[in-house]
Amino acid sequence: MKRNEFLKSVCKTGLCSCMLMNSLLTKLKADEKEPEDWRIGFMQYRFIKLYEILNENIDPDLRNKIFKSLGRECAGQYEDHYAKYAGNVKGMMDNLKEQWLEYYDYDEKSMTLTMIGKPTGECGCPFIGKNTMDADFCECTIGHQQKMFETIFQTDVEASVVESVLRGSDRCSFRVKVKKV
């Protein structure tokens, strides 16, 4: 059967209008935005409440240790991505510039990396969203930065927050110092 004959027979049976309708519905669905999953807001709220409960019930040093460990675990999930930059600080920084980094400086003499984030006005952590969180939660990010840059520098590092959205800035910036070997 030739293509023209096939299309004529399909249209006679009403399938043509079904194919047209399906095409239109597919286009309409593509134009619609997917509504935000309600579970995200639910999870963010619960996480903030968990943090507040820990803040009220355990020593701040222990709480900070827990959240640094959480940050290291989070970074561990992406280790396959950044491990390919082991020994290549510039490569990693160029990759981060495509994502959230505005500027960086690596002083080889002092073995100190300073990263200035792009101003966004929002915490980049999906646990936080647009909710307000205590500034001490940045301990989680310190753990994340330490894990990631220990892999890149292939030695122990000390990470610190230079500025953060949770501490009143419009961006997050960090300093990573390679510990002397």
MOZI-V898478 format. One record per residue. N is the residue number from 1. RES is the residue in one letter. NEAR is the number of other ideal C-beta (glycine too) atoms within 12 Angstrom. D_LAST is the distance of its C-alpha to the last C-alpha in whole Angstrom. Layout:
<<N & RES & NEAR & D_LAST> <N & RES & NEAR & D_LAST>>
//
This chain:
<<1 & M & 9 & 77> <2 & K & 8 & 76> <3 & R & 9 & 74> <4 & N & 10 & 76> <5 & E & 11 & 78> <6 & F & 15 & 76> <7 & L & 16 & 75> <8 & K & 14 & 78> <9 & S & 15 & 79> <10 & V & 18 & 75> <11 & C & 16 & 77> <12 & K & 12 & 80> <13 & T & 13 & 79> <14 & G & 12 & 77> <15 & L & 16 & 73> <16 & C & 17 & 73> <17 & S & 14 & 73> <18 & C & 14 & 70> <19 & M & 17 & 68> <20 & L & 16 & 68> <21 & M & 14 & 68> <22 & N & 14 & 65> <23 & S & 14 & 63> <24 & L & 14 & 64> <25 & L & 14 & 62> <26 & T & 13 & 59> <27 & K & 12 & 59> <28 & L & 12 & 60> <29 & K & 12 & 57> <30 & A & 11 & 54> <31 & D & 10 & 55> <32 & E & 10 & 55> <33 & K & 8 & 52> <34 & E & 9 & 50> <35 & P & 9 & 51> <36 & E & 13 & 47> <37 & D & 11 & 47> <38 & W & 10 & 48> <39 & R & 11 & 45> <40 & I & 19 & 43> <41 & G & 19 & 44> <42 & F & 15 & 45> <43 & M & 19 & 41> <44 & Q & 25 & 40> <45 & Y & 21 & 42> <46 & R & 17 & 41> <47 & F & 26 & 38> <48 & I & 26 & 38> <49 & K & 17 & 40> <50 & L & 22 & 38> <51 & Y & 33 & 35> <52 & E & 20 & 38> <53 & I & 13 & 39> <54 & L & 25 & 35> <55 & N & 23 & 35> <56 & E & 13 & 38> <57 & N & 13 & 38> <58 & I & 17 & 34> <59 & D & 12 & 32> <60 & P & 17 & 30> <61 & D & 12 & 27> <62 & L & 15 & 27> <63 & R & 25 & 29> <64 & N & 26 & 26> <65 & K & 20 & 24> <66 & I & 25 & 26> <67 & F & 34 & 26> <68 & K & 30 & 23> <69 & S & 21 & 23> <70 & L & 28 & 26> <71 & G & 31 & 24> <72 & R & 29 & 21> <73 & E & 18 & 24> <74 & C & 25 & 26> <75 & A & 30 & 23> <76 & G & 21 & 23> <77 & Q & 17 & 27> <78 & Y & 22 & 26> <79 & E & 21 & 23> <80 & D & 12 & 25> <81 & H & 19 & 25> <82 & Y & 29 & 22> <83 & A & 22 & 20> <84 & K & 15 & 22> <85 & Y & 24 & 20> <86 & A & 20 & 17> <87 & G & 16 & 15> <88 & N & 18 & 18> <89 & V & 31 & 18> <90 & K & 17 & 21> <91 & G & 20 & 23> <92 & M & 31 & 22> <93 & M & 29 & 23> <94 & D & 15 & 26> <95 & N & 21 & 27> <96 & L & 33 & 26> <97 & K & 18 & 28> <98 & E & 12 & 31> <99 & Q & 18 & 31> <100 & W & 26 & 30> <101 & L & 26 & 28> <102 & E & 22 & 30> <103 & Y & 20 & 27> <104 & Y & 29 & 23> <105 & D & 22 & 21> <106 & Y & 26 & 18> <107 & D & 15 & 17> <108 & E & 12 & 14> <109 & K & 8 & 14> <110 & S & 14 & 13> <111 & M & 22 & 11> <112 & T & 26 & 14> <113 & L & 34 & 16> <114 & T & 27 & 20> <115 & M & 34 & 22> <116 & I & 25 & 26> <117 & G & 31 & 28> <118 & K & 23 & 32> <119 & P & 18 & 34> <120 & T & 20 & 36> <121 & G & 16 & 37> <122 & E & 23 & 36> <123 & C & 34 & 33> <124 & G & 30 & 32> <125 & C & 32 & 32> <126 & P & 18 & 35> <127 & F & 29 & 35> <128 & I & 29 & 36> <129 & G & 22 & 38> <130 & K & 21 & 40> <131 & N & 26 & 40> <132 & T & 19 & 39> <133 & M & 31 & 36> <134 & D & 24 & 34> <135 & A & 24 & 32> <136 & D & 25 & 29> <137 & F & 39 & 29> <138 & C & 35 & 27> <139 & E & 36 & 24> <140 & C & 41 & 25> <141 & T & 43 & 24> <142 & I & 34 & 21> <143 & G & 33 & 20> <144 & H & 37 & 21> <145 & Q & 41 & 19> <146 & Q & 35 & 16> <147 & K & 31 & 17> <148 & M & 36 & 18> <149 & F & 42 & 15> <150 & E & 27 & 12> <151 & T & 30 & 15> <152 & I & 33 & 15> <153 & F & 32 & 11> <154 & Q & 17 & 11> <155 & T & 19 & 8> <156 & D & 18 & 8> <157 & V & 31 & 10> <158 & E & 24 & 13> <159 & A & 36 & 16> <160 & S & 27 & 19> <161 & V & 35 & 23> <162 & V & 27 & 24> <163 & E & 24 & 28> <164 & S & 35 & 29> <165 & V & 31 & 33> <166 & L & 31 & 33> <167 & R & 23 & 32> <168 & G & 15 & 35> <169 & S & 23 & 34> <170 & D & 19 & 35> <171 & R & 27 & 32> <172 & C & 39 & 28> <173 & S & 34 & 25> <174 & F & 39 & 22> <175 & R & 28 & 18> <176 & V & 40 & 15> <177 & K & 25 & 12> <178 & V & 26 & 9> <179 & K & 17 & 6> <180 & K & 12 & 4> <181 & V & 9 & 0>>
//
